[in-house]
């Protein structure tokens, strides 16, 4: 029986939740790191204030460090809004989209013996156009990475290439013999909540995008429709 539009939306919502869960360790690290620096700087500031005479320049240096880290923490918290589809955003460039998603998932994929390679054509360019619906595109690219990670057990790398001017192509590349430990290979894909073809297609349709899926590749345009 074919899934109704409402059922596809529920599937898509579940996929988005799973993708956010996978990205949370990196997001949490980005927010926890400034807190650690702030705590250290406050401890040093407390010691400096307690000395006689007080060194104004040293105190100013610690205050400046704390102020900088507070700004980074606030920016990290605000970035959580980027995951909300109902929130209007300023769009995103293709290179920034790829850089963000790779930054979120590289460590997790490395732990599972899968490297992420990015086409040099996706380096930032001056005057690069911004694509609308940055949150939707982020979920879509993360979904494509998750699909190849979970569905191609022999993959040792996933390559992200520019496809013409307005699309991305993801390809799973075979692992070299002996390229990953048996322990990592045995625990690589979270099969209980694997992102399969149906999950990715439901996500794309719910977001308003079209994806072309093959066993070891994903292609999608950055334009909805």
N, C-alpha and C positions, 0 to 999 in steps of 0.2 A: 504494500500500500504506500502510495506516495505521501510524503510528509506535507502537511498543510503549511501555509506561510507562518502561522503562529508557532507551529512546532519547530520550524527552521529557526525562528527568532530565539526560541528557548535554547536550541542547540548552540546557536551563535553566542548567546549570552554565557553559556557554560564554557565555550572555547575561550572567550575573552577573559573569563575568570581564571581559567587554567594558565593562560599566557601571562596575566598579571602576577599570578602566584610564582611562575617561573622567573619573572623579572624582579620580584621583590628583594631577593638577596642583594642584587646590585644597587637597587634604589635605597635599601636600608643602609648599605655601606656608605653611600654618598652622603647620607644624613648623619650617620653615626661618627664619621671621621671628623667633621668640624666640632662635634661635641667633645671628643677626646682632646682635641687641640685646645679648646676653650678651657676645659678643666685644668689642663697642664699650665696654661697661661695664667689662670686665676691663682693657682698655687704659687707660681713664681712671683706674681704681683703681690700676693699677701706677704711673702717673705721680704720682698723689696721694701714694701711700706713699713714693715716692722723693723727695718735697719735704721741706724742713726749714724750719719745723716742720710736722709732719703735721696736717692739718685733720681732726679726728675726725668732725665732722658731715658733711663732704663724703664721707668714706669710708663712713660709715653709709648715706648716701643711695645710693651705688653698690651697696653690698651688698644693700640693700633692693630695688633694681631688679633685680639678678641673681636674688635669691630669687624675686621675682614672675615673672620670665621662665622660670625653671626650672620653677615650678609650671605655667605655661601649656604648656611643652614636654611635661611629664609627662602633662598632661591630653590633649594632642593625640595622644600615643603610645597612651594608654589608649583613646582613642576608636576606634582601629583595631579593637578588639574588637567594636564595634557592627556591624561588617560580617560577623561570624561567625554563621551561622545556628544552629550547634550551641550557642552560648552563650546561656544564659538572660538576658533583659534585663527591665528594669522597665517596658517598654512606652513609648509616646510619645504625646503629644497630637497632634491633627490639625494645629494651627497650628505646632507645633514641627517636625513632619514636613515640612510645606511649606516652612518657613523654611530648614531644613537642606538640602533638595534644591535649592531655588532658589539658596542661597548657594554650593553646590558647582558648579552648572552655569551660572550667569548669565554669568560672564566668557567661558566657551567659546562659549555661544550668541550672545553679543553679537559676538564675533569673526566668527561666521558669518552675521551680519545678522539674527538672530532674538532678539527681546526676550522676556522672561518677565514677565507681568503676573499679579498675585495679587489675588483678590477680597478686599475689605475685611472681609468676614464671616470671613476666615481669620486675622484678627489675634488675638493671644493673649487668652484670657478667663480670669478668675479662676475656679478650680474646674473647669476644663475636664477632662473625663475622659481617662484614658490608655488607649490601645488596645494590646493585647498584640502581641508579635512585631514590635518596632520595626525589627529588621534586615530582616525580610521586607517590611514596608511601604515601607521606604526603597528597596529594590531594585525594588519594584513601581512606585512613583511615578517613579523614575528611568527605568525601562523605558518607562513611558507617555510621558515627555518625549522619550526617545530615538526612540520609534516615530514620533511626530509630526514631530520634527526630520528624520528620515531619509526619511519616506514622503510628506511634503507639500512638494514642492520650491518651491512658490510662497508658503509661509508666511513672514510677516514677524514674527509674534508668536505665542506660545502663552499662553493664559490659563488659570489654575487657579482654579476656582470651587468653593465649598462646594455640595454636592448633598444637601439635607436635613441631618439631624444626623450622619450616619455614612457619608458617601460623598464622593468627589471627582470632578469632571468636568474634563477637559482639552480645550480647543478650540484648533485651529490657525486663526489669523486671516490673511486674505490680506495680502500685502505691498503697500504703497503703491507706485505707479509711481515708479521711480527711487530706491526706498528703500534699496537696497544696491548696492555697487559690483560691476561685472562680475567682478572677481577673487574677491571673497568669494562671490558666487553660484556661481561655477564650482567652488569647493572646499568648499562648505558641508557636504554630507552624505558621511560616510565610507562610500561604497557597498560597498566590499569586505567590510565587517563591519556592514552596515546592520541595524538592528533592525526587522524586518518583522512582519506580523501573526502569522505562525507562531511566530516567536521570542518575541513578547510573550505569546501564548497559552500556549506551553510553559512560560514562566517563571511565569505566574500559576497554572497547574494544578499545577506542581511545588511552589509555595509554599502552595497550598491556597486560592487566591482565584479569584473569577470576574470577568472583565473584559468589558465590552461595547465592541466596537470598530466604529467607522465610519471612513470614509476620512480625516476630519479631526477626529475626536474620540475620546476614551477616557473611560470611566466605570467606576469600581470602588468597591465597598464596603470599608470598613476592617475589616469583620468577615469572618473566614475562613469558608469553607463554600460 
